[in-house]
């Protein structure tokens, strides 16, 4: 009989895992609390080992036409004057001509398209309870539906509901990196096209990014804070007030960004953080992607690591007869790759938001007259730190 697997989450890791599990003959159900897939969104990168994954999925012909191809990132000094402009690969350690840059919604749509007619999707629902009975997992959904599965996989993001049910409170695994951020869209009357602009003062950063000149651009306001602002999570108004108070500056486009942030109907506010867990499975429940090992947006590798993790988890489940051995092999194969990519984001703010005047001055000194930053080499090593196992060859496919 086919093993029945429930995947919670239909963003990146979930549909990727569903594709590989279906390909290996599992019976897959995906539950997603949203009523539909999220469209649009900012651009994400697929590079290194993750590019090998999408190639094996046959997705390259679909993704290439969606490649955003950001031309440059321009850095500004505190007064708004231009320091320098660099190709994105100079900052990320990626490979020009090989990396893919696509909107998150476009990637999610492509992944969903691979499996929408092959696996069961339950939109507008979520897991309410998990009861691991040893030989199976009994699941109750918020809708009242009750089902039994052989395995349950949480692919439901940084604030994973599955992780909370099976492993306990998020606080045990959450590592706050000392920053908060607000993301939103605003009218693109700044003249940006396939480029980004980044303004910094110590511990604060403002960024504008545009795909096409005729579309809204994305604004990001990022700032250092010693403790997470728990009270701000209570209401959107509290979030807006906190961000506005943190950016009183009257230079560059800061006032316009704050005004747009206050009016935005798509404001997304959160802390910059990672998930670090001693184990990614317990019994018949396992985690993949941000639910298990969020790298944070400062690493630039969240989606890539999710794609790789899903590929390996499915492959190990296919090649091992029991889930205990498969989960252990999955963790052994991927953990070093995950940790290297998590290390790309630091509490010091890195290239995006240097926390102190000294760090900002050092970064700016490296920017002047350079075409790349030394951190790029480390990023490139992390991006390709895992050679993908060939599970289909192992299985005789």
N, C-alpha and C positions, 0 to 999 in steps of 0.2 A: 504494500500500500504506500501511496505517496505520503511523505511526511508533510503535515500541515503547519505552516509558519505564519504567524501574525507579525506584521511590521507596523509600528506606530510612527507615523510621520511621512509626509509625501512632498518633501522639499527636494533635496539633492541625494542624501545618503539612502533614504527610503526607496525611491524608485530605482536607484542604481542597484541596490541589493535585490529588489524584486526582479529586475531583469535577469541577473545572474542566477538567482535561485530557480526561476521559471525555466531558464535555459538548461539547468541541471536536473529538471524533473520534479521539483518540489511544487506543492499546492500552496499558493501564496495569497494572503489577504492583506491589504494595506488600509489602515484606518487613519483618517486625517480630520482634525477638529474643525478646520476651515471648510466652508461650503464649496470651495473650488480652489484651483491652483492659483498661486500668487503670480501675477504677470509683472512685466516691466522690471523695475529695480535698477540698482547701480551695477556697474560691470564687475565681474569676478574673473580671476585668472585660472587657467588650466595649463599647468606646466610640468615639465619633468616626468616623473612616473605617472602622474595623473593623465597626461596626454596619451601615454601608452594604453591606459585603461579605456579611454573613449575611442581610441583607434580600434581596439579589440571589440568594442561594442558596435563598430561600424558607423559611428556618429560623425566622423570627420567631414564627410560630404555635406551633412546638415549644418554643422557648426561653422565651417569656413565662411559661408556667405553671411553669417551673423557676427563675424569677427569685428569688434569695434575699432581696433587698431589705433589706440591712443598715440598721438604723435609726440607729445611732450608734457612734462610736468615742470611748471615754473615756480621757483621759490622766491618769496619776497622777504625783505627785511622788516623790522618792526614798524618802520615808517611807510611801508607799502612800495618801496623801490625794488626793482628786480635785481636779484642776486645772480641767478643763472637759470637756464632751462636745460633739461636732460631728457633723453629717451627713458621710458619707464624701465626698460631692461637694465639700465645703468644703476637703478635703485634696487631692483628686485633680484638681480642675479639670474634673470631668465634669459632665454635665447630668442633673439629677434628672428622672426620668420618661422619659428617652431611653436612658441607659446600661443595659446588662444585666449582671447579676451572677449567675453560675451556677457550680456546682461543676465543676471541671475534668473529672471523669469524665463528668458529664452532657453537657458540650459534646462530648467525644470520642465518646460514644455516639451523639449526634445526627449528627455528621459521618460516622461509620461507617455509620449507617443509610441515608445518602444514596447510598452506593456499594457496600455489601456484596454486592449482586447484580449489579453492573455491572463491577467490576474484580476482578482476581485478588489474593487475600491469602495470603501465606506466613507464618503465625505460627510461632514457635518456631525461627526461623532468622535468619541474619545474613550480611552480605557478608564473605567471607574475602579475596578478591583482586579487583582491578579491572585490566583490561588494555585501555587505550584504544588501539585499532588504527587510529585516524584515521577510518575509515568506520563503525566500530561499537565497542561496548565489550563485551568478553568478561568475564563475571562468574562467579566460583566462590563458592558459598555454604558455610557451615560444615557443612551437611548432606552436602556432596559434590556437590550439584546444580550443573550448569554450564548457563548460559544466555547468549544474546547479545541486547543491547539497543542501540537507537539512541542513547539518552541515559540517564544515571544521575543522580538527584537525591538529595542527602543532606538528609533532614529528621529527623535522628536526634539532635537536642538539643545541649546545651552541650558534652558530651563525645563529639562525633560520631565514630563509627567511619569513616564515609565521608570526612569531612574529613581524618582521619589517613592514610587510604590514598591519597587524591588530592592533598592539599596539604602533608602533612608533620605533624610533631608539634604537639600542641595548644599547647605553650609559646610558639610563634611568634605566636599570635593571642590568647592568653589575657591578659586585663587584670584583675588582682586588685584589688578595690576596698577591701581592708583589713578585711574582716569575714568571720566564719564564722557559721553558723547551724545549729541543730538543730530539726527539726520532728517532731511526734509527736501522737498523740491520747491523751486521758485522760478519765476520767469527768466528766460535766458536772454536778457538784454545787455549782457556783458560782452557779447561777441565771441564766446568760446565755442569751439568745435573740435571734438576728439582731443581734448586736452584738459589738464587740471592746473589750478593755481593754488599754492599753499602759503599762507601767512603765519608767521610764528612770533610769539614772545615767549619767555621762559614759562613752561608749564601750560601753555595754551596754543591752540592751532585753529585756524579757520581755513576751510578748503572749499573751492568751487570746482565742479567737474561737469562737463557737458559731452554728450555723445554727438548730437547733431545740432546745428545752429538754430533750427526751427523747433526744437523740442525744449521742454523745461529742463533746467540744469539741477544738479544735486548739490545741496549745501551741507556741510558738516562743521559743527562746532565742538571741539574736543578740549577738555581741560583737566588738569591734575587736581586731585582731591584726596586727602589722606584717608578718609573713611568714606565708604559708600553712602550716598545721600538717601537713606531709607525713606525719610519723610516725603521726598519728592516723588516717589513712586505711587503715592496715594492718589494724586490727581494730575491730569495733563497740565492744568494751570500752574500747579506747583513746579512742575518740570520747566515750563516756559519761564516762570519767574526766576528760577535758579540760573538758567542759562543766560537770560538777559542781564541779570546782576553780575554775572561772571565776565560778560563782554560789554563793558561800558565804553569801549574805545570808539573814537570818532575818525579813525584812519581807514584807508582803503575802502572796502565794501562792507565793513563790519556793521555799521548802523542798518544798512539795507538788509543784510542777512538776518539780523536780530528781528527786524520788522517782519520779514518773510517767515521766520521761524514761529513767531507769535500767531501768524495768520494761517499757517499750513494745516491742512486737514489730513496730512500723512506723516505727521511728526513721529519719529521713532527715537525714544530716549532709553539709554541703558548704560550700564557700567562696562568698562573694558576688562574682560576677565577670561580666565581659562578654567577648564575642568581637568583635575588631576585625580585619578583613581588608582588604588592598588591593584584592582582587578576589574575587568570589564564584563564579567559574567557571574551569575550566582544561580545555581541549579539550572533550570531550563530557560532562563532569561538572560539576554546579553544586550549590550549597547554598541552602537556604531556611530561614527561621525561626531558632531558637536556634543551629543548626549554623553559620549564616553570621554572625549578628549578635545574639546573646543580649543582652538589655537588662538582665537581672537582676531579681529580684523586687522590689528597691527602686524600680524604675521603675513598677511596676504595669502594664506595657504588653507583657509578653512574648507573651501569647496574641494580643492585638490586632495587634501587628506581624507575627506569624506568619500570621494570616489575610490581612492586606493583602499581604504578600510572596508568598504562594501564589497569590492572585488575579492579581497582576501578572505573575508568572513564567509562569503558564499562558496568560494573554492574549497575552503577547509571543511565546511559542512558537507560538501559533495564528495570529498575524498575520504572522509572518516565515517565509520558506521555509527559512532556514538557522539553525542553533542559535547560531552565533557572533554574528550580528546580534541575535537574540532575547535572548541572555544579556546583551549590552551594553545593550540597551534596557531590560531588567529592572533592571539596576543603576542606570542613569541615572535611571529613574523613581522608584525606591524609596530610594536612598541618603540623600538629604536627610531624608526622613521617618524613616528608621531612626536617623540620627545625632541628630536632635532628641529622639527618644524615649529614646535611650541617655543623653542629657545630663540626663534627669530624675533619674538615679541618680548620686550623687557620692561621692567618697571621704570626704567629711566626714560621711556618715551621714544627711544630710537630716533630714526630719521624723521618720523612724522611729527612728533611733539616732544622735543628735548625738554626735560623737566626743569633744569637749572640754567642760569646764565652761562656757566662754564660749558655745559654740554651743548647749548645752542651755539656759542661762539666756536666750539670745536667743529660742530657740524658745518657751520657756515664757512669756516676756513677751508674745510675739505671741498665744499661745493665750488668755491671760487677757482676757476681755471681748470676744473676737472671735468671729465666726461663720464666718470663712474665713481662710486663710493666703495671703499674697501669692504663694506658689509655685503656687497653684492656677491662676492666670492663665497662667503659663508652661506648665503641664501641658495646659490646654485647647488652647493654640495647637499644641502638639506632637501632640495626639490627632487634630487635624483638618488637619494640615499637608499632606495629600495629597488632591487631588480625583481620584477613581477614573476612569481612562479607561473608555470604553464600548466594549469590544472586540467585543461582539456587533453593535453598529451598524457598526463598522469592517468586520466580516466579512459584513455584510449579513443578519444573523440577525434 
